[in-house]
Amino acid sequence: MNTPLAETLSVAMLVLVLVCAVVRPFNWPEAVVAVPAAALVMATGAISVGDALDEAERLGPVIGFLAAVLVLAQLCDDEGLFQWCGAWMARTSAGRPRRLLAQVFLAASAITAVLSLDATVVLLTPVVFATAARLGARPKPHVYACTHLSNTASLLLPVSNLTNLLAFAASGLSFTRFAALMALPWLAAIAVEYVVFRRFFATDLDAGAQAPATGDTPELPLFALLTVAGTLAGFVLTSALGVDPAWAALAGAAVLAVRALLRRRTTPKALLSSASVPFLAFVLALGIVVRAVVDNGLDTALGWLIPDGTGLAALFGIAALAAVLANVINNLPAVLVLLPLAAGSGPGAVLAVLLGVNIGPNLTYAGSLATLLWRRIVHAHDAEVELREFTRLGLLAVPTSLCAAVLALWASLAVIGGG
């Protein structure tokens, strides 16, 4: 296929895949459209079979890691970790909505960082709805915090977000150095988000709850917590030994899975379902389609836009470009496109891309798949998400938190170094 036709077909397939991921016609899984689209770009020669296999090989460990983390998060929920978290928030907030918001920020930030943003969106959001109802508080500030923090608070660890896994692989950093460099940007972005939320939702937070929570507090799921802690230690160890951290994630998931199977709390079918195989297929297919777009001219066009180096101005430029692109084509394709272009400037540039694609999606619904999933969960609870309000909040939170995170990254690179 000649270049103009290949470029047109690749772009058309990417747009089709993204639109169907947003709209989900007939409630189809995202893979129903993405997999045939990937097959089409290969069959027509828009991308060679060899290049598609190379892309699949590159994404394979990342997808395996994601599957293990998804299973781990679901098993933690089965153990009662999220129910305990909801009871803790209700008890310690003492019926005060502002204190509840602080507790939601703490819980969502920790869960997103350790168990990935999907755990916050899918498992914590319903718990936050129930906790707000239990206290008689207005749910909106606390529920909106779940979606914002599923993106913003996913900066800390390579395991916190699929985009992080991709950036981690491209950066050449160890697990511990990645976390050390991103700790200050993570804290800065969350702190700015918290200030914005307190001001933006002041009326809702001042309304007051009806009464402090009452009732029994569920038992702390200690085994699940110890397994998660052991898994995190495994990430550090495998990274130091040069072993793929996916093995540590698999080990943690296996420990909880064996326990749950022996106690008949789950089934092999439920474990397979929690791995979200259709979504994994979507990620792989999307990667192939994006590779076709990149190879047919997008890399050249963006190469003129992305700044060189890791100075403060360059970091701002890279992060801003990544944030804009994430809202135009979604954050997952954006990171797939930008990482090869940024990698040549070093780990600092790769991490700046990550700031843009993780914080930027809070501006629009289509910025990340997590936000789209969160919106469906909100609707399932008979609540509405107003586009104007969501966008106004994003216009306040995204530029300020992104600027704070970039400044913090620049400081971290200066103190720790990106080598």
MOTA-V133085 format. One record per helix or strand. SS is the DSSP state (@ for helix, = for strand). FROM is the first residue (numbers start at 1). LEN is the number of residues. If there is no record, write none. Layout:
SS;FROM;LEN
SS;FROM;LEN
//
This chain:
@;3;21
@;25;3
@;31;13
@;49;30
@;81;13
@;97;19
@;117;19
@;140;16
@;162;10
@;175;26
@;202;5
@;222;20
@;246;17
@;268;7
@;277;27
@;312;18
@;331;15
@;347;17
@;365;3
@;369;12
@;387;30
//
